[in-house]
Amino acid sequence: MREFNITVDGKSYQVEVEEVGVNTTSVVQAIAAPVAAKPQVKAPTNGTELKSPMPGTIMKFLVPNGSKVAKNQDILVLEAMKMENNIPANADGIVTFTVAEGASVNTGDVLAVIA
């Protein structure tokens, strides 16, 4: 039995694959179960939302959660089409990230709130 994590339409699944036949042609049986998503951080209700400009993967945060940032300061790295893109703050204030490192995001998803 082998386990794989796959993503389909933005949803992650843990899949177990078992070899059923013994002849040279392998037949597999897959059982898919949704992988629990990482909980999103509760963002402040007031503040400026920083939305993703493109679909991609959150590679790393350049500042700690809860730190003071300045407008146009790079605060995270978003990988899209094999390129790393620095995403700057769109306001001055305290940043609260609403996504986790490694998360897949779509255009318009809220990445952080700056209050």
VOBA-1610 file (N, C-alpha, C; in pm, whole numbers, padded with zeros to 5 digits, always signed):
BEGIN
Met+00087-00117+00000Met+00000+00000+00000Met+00090+00122+00000Arg+00063+00217-00092Arg+00139+00341-00098Arg+00043+00457-00083Glu+00089+00562-00016Glu+00006+00680+00006Glu+00059+00797-00075Phe-00035+00875-00133Phe+00000+00993-00210Phe-00093+01106-00169Asn-00044+01229-00176Asn-00128+01347-00159Asn-00144+01409-00297Ile-00269+01429-00339Ile-00295+01492-00468Ile-00388+01610-00448Thr-00383+01705-00541Thr-00471+01821-00536Thr-00552+01826-00664Val-00683+01835-00648Val-00777+01842-00760Val-00865+01963-00738Asp-00866+02055-00833Asp-00946+02177-00823Asp-00926+02249-00690Gly-00800+02256-00644Gly-00769+02329-00523Gly-00796+02254-00393Lys-00850+02132-00400Lys-00876+02052-00280Lys-00771+01942-00270Ser-00715+01924-00150Ser-00613+01821-00129Ser-00679+01692-00084Tyr-00628+01580-00137Tyr-00678+01448-00100Tyr-00559+01358-00067Gln-00579+01271+00031Gln-00480+01169+00062Gln-00531+01042-00003Val-00449+00980-00089Val-00491+00864-00166Val-00402+00747-00132Glu-00464+00632-00105Glu-00390+00507-00085Glu-00407+00423-00210Val-00295+00371-00261Val-00298+00291-00383Val-00247+00152-00349Glu-00325+00051-00389Glu-00290-00088-00359Glu-00282-00165-00490Glu-00174-00243-00507Glu-00160-00327-00626Glu-00250-00448-00607Val-00335-00476-00708Val-00431-00585-00696Val-00386-00708-00773Gly-00335-00691-00895Gly-00295-00804-00979Gly-00149-00841-00959Val-00111-00964-01002Val+00027-01008-00989Val+00094-01023-01126Asn+00017-01013-01235Asn+00077-01024-01367Asn+00150-00894-01402Thr+00209-00887-01519Thr+00292-00773-01554Thr+00214-00644-01566Thr+00084-00650-01588Thr+00002-00530-01594Thr-00054-00504-01456Ser-00024-00389-01401Ser-00072-00355-01267Ser-00207-00288-01273Val-00294-00327-01183Val-00424-00263-01167Val-00423-00203-01027Val-00469-00080-01016Val-00468-00016-00885Val-00608+00022-00843Gln-00628+00024-00714Gln-00754+00065-00655Gln-00723+00184-00566Ala-00793+00295-00588Ala-00765+00416-00510Ala-00884+00451-00424Ile-00854+00489-00302Ile-00955+00536-00208Ile-00916+00679-00171Ala-01001+00774-00205Ala-00969+00915-00180Ala-01045+00964-00058Ala-00972+01031+00029Ala-01031+01094+00147Ala-00978+01236+00155Pro-01064+01333+00176Pro-01015+01471+00185Pro-00914+01488+00298Val-00809+01563+00271Val-00709+01595+00372Val-00759+01718+00446Ala-00748+01717+00576Ala-00794+01831+00655Ala-00714+01955+00617Ala-00784+02060+00583Ala-00720+02185+00548Ala-00667+02252+00674Lys-00556+02325+00656Lys-00503+02400+00770Lys-00600+02511+00804Pro-00628+02530+00931Pro-00725+02633+00968Pro-00672+02772+00931Gln-00760+02856+00880Gln-00721+02992+00850Gln-00722+03073+00978Val-00633+03170+00982Val-00624+03259+01098Val-00740+03357+01092Lys-00803+03383+01207Lys-00912+03481+01211Lys-00850+03619+01199Ala-00884+03686+01091Ala-00828+03819+01063Ala-00911+03926+01131Pro-00850+04040+01158Pro-00927+04150+01215Pro-01040+04192+01121Thr-01149+04239+01178Thr-01262+04281+01094Thr-01240+04418+01033Asn-01154+04497+01095Asn-01122+04627+01036Asn-00982+04618+00979Gly-00956+04692+00876Gly-00824+04690+00814Gly-00835+04676+00664Thr-00721+04676+00600Thr-00714+04666+00454Thr-00678+04524+00416Glu-00760+04462+00331Glu-00732+04326+00285Glu-00627+04330+00175Leu-00530+04239+00184Leu-00431+04220+00079Leu-00474+04095+00002Lys-00514+04113-00123Lys-00565+04002-00204Lys-00459+03953-00301Ser-00466+03825-00333Ser-00371+03766-00425Ser-00391+03821-00566Pro-00283+03868-00629Pro-00296+03921-00764Pro-00302+03812-00871Met-00270+03687-00832Met-00266+03576-00928Met-00276+03444-00852Pro-00311+03336-00921Pro-00310+03206-00854Pro-00167+03160-00832Gly-00145+03087-00723Gly-00011+03037-00695Gly-00003+02969-00559Thr+00119+02954-00510Thr+00146+02889-00382Thr+00223+02984-00292Ile+00182+02994-00167Ile+00252+03078-00070Ile+00383+03007-00034Met+00495+03066-00072Met+00625+03003-00048Met+00679+03036+00091Lys+00677+03165+00128Lys+00727+03202+00261Lys+00682+03343+00295Phe+00678+03368+00426Phe+00649+03502+00476Phe+00781+03573+00498Leu+00789+03698+00459Leu+00911+03776+00475Leu+00913+03854+00605Val+00798+03863+00673Val+00787+03930+00803Val+00705+03839+00894Pro+00727+03846+01025Pro+00647+03763+01117Pro+00502+03812+01124Asn+00411+03718+01148Asn+00270+03753+01168Asn+00260+03848+01287Gly+00183+03956+01273Gly+00166+04051+01381Gly+00268+04163+01383Ser+00355+04166+01282Ser+00457+04272+01281Ser+00406+04397+01210Lys+00471+04508+01240Lys+00436+04636+01178Lys+00502+04643+01041Val+00423+04678+00938Val+00475+04688+00802Val+00442+04824+00743Ala+00518+04861+00642Ala+00496+04987+00571Ala+00441+04956+00432Lys+00362+05047+00378Lys+00307+05031+00244Lys+00424+05009+00147Asn+00407+04916+00055Asn+00504+04877-00048Asn+00621+04794+00005Gln+00619+04757+00134Gln+00721+04667+00189Gln+00685+04524+00148Asp+00781+04448+00095Asp+00755+04308+00059Asp+00729+04228+00186Ile+00614+04154+00187Ile+00580+04080+00309Ile+00567+03929+00288Leu+00551+03883+00162Leu+00545+03739+00138Leu+00589+03709-00004Val+00620+03580-00027Val+00661+03533-00159Val+00554+03438-00210Leu+00504+03466-00330Leu+00402+03384-00396Leu+00463+03324-00522Glu+00463+03191-00531Glu+00515+03126-00650Glu+00401+03106-00749Ala+00423+03152-00871Ala+00325+03135-00978Ala+00401+03103-01106Met+00365+02997-01172Met+00428+02953-01297Met+00580+02944-01282Lys+00626+02882-01174Lys+00767+02858-01146Lys+00848+02985-01120Met+00779+03097-01097Met+00847+03222-01065Met+00809+03267-00925Glu+00906+03315-00848Glu+00879+03367-00715Glu+00850+03516-00726Asn+00734+03556-00675Asn+00690+03695-00681Asn+00679+03751-00540Asn+00751+03861-00514Asn+00738+03929-00386Asn+00609+04009-00386Ile+00528+03991-00283Ile+00401+04062-00271Ile+00417+04169-00163Pro+00396+04297-00201Pro+00413+04405-00105Pro+00285+04436-00027Ala+00303+04496+00089Ala+00190+04544+00169Ala+00121+04656+00091Asn-00011+04663+00102Asn-00087+04767+00033Asn-00130+04879+00127Ala-00079+04876+00252Ala-00111+04979+00351Ala-00009+04972+00464Asp-00003+05076+00545Asp+00078+05076+00667Asp-00004+05012+00779Gly+00061+04940+00869Gly-00009+04885+00984Gly+00048+04754+01032Ile-00033+04681+01110Ile+00004+04550+01165Ile-00054+04443+01073Val+00031+04349+01028Val-00013+04246+00933Val-00060+04121+01007Thr-00173+04068+00962Thr-00224+03939+01009Thr-00245+03852+00886Phe-00163+03746+00871Phe-00176+03658+00756Phe-00298+03568+00773Thr-00371+03546+00664Thr-00491+03462+00668Thr-00470+03330+00596Val-00349+03307+00546Val-00314+03183+00478Val-00187+03128+00542Ala-00158+03003+00513Ala-00038+02939+00567Ala+00065+02920+00457Glu+00190+02908+00496Glu+00294+02875+00398Glu+00260+02741+00335Gly+00278+02733+00204Gly+00246+02610+00131Gly+00104+02605+00078Ala+00021+02701+00116Ala-00119+02703+00072Ala-00129+02744-00074Ser-00222+02684-00145Ser-00254+02725-00281Ser-00362+02832-00274Val-00344+02939-00351Val-00441+03048-00351Val-00482+03080-00494Asn-00599+03140-00506Asn-00650+03184-00635Asn-00647+03336-00641Thr-00662+03390-00760Thr-00669+03534-00776Thr-00784+03589-00691Gly-00756+03692-00612Gly-00858+03754-00530Gly-00872+03697-00391Asp-00805+03585-00359Asp-00810+03531-00223Asp-00739+03628-00128Val-00792+03642-00007Val-00732+03732+00092Val-00611+03663+00153Leu-00495+03727+00140Leu-00370+03672+00192Leu-00340+03723+00332Ala-00380+03849+00357Ala-00351+03912+00486Ala-00445+04030+00504Val-00456+04074+00629Val-00529+04196+00662Val-00429+04285+00735Ile-00422+04410+00692Ile-00331+04507+00753Ile-00415+04612+00823Ala-00403+04618+00955Ala-00485+04711+01035Ala-00397+04806+01114
//
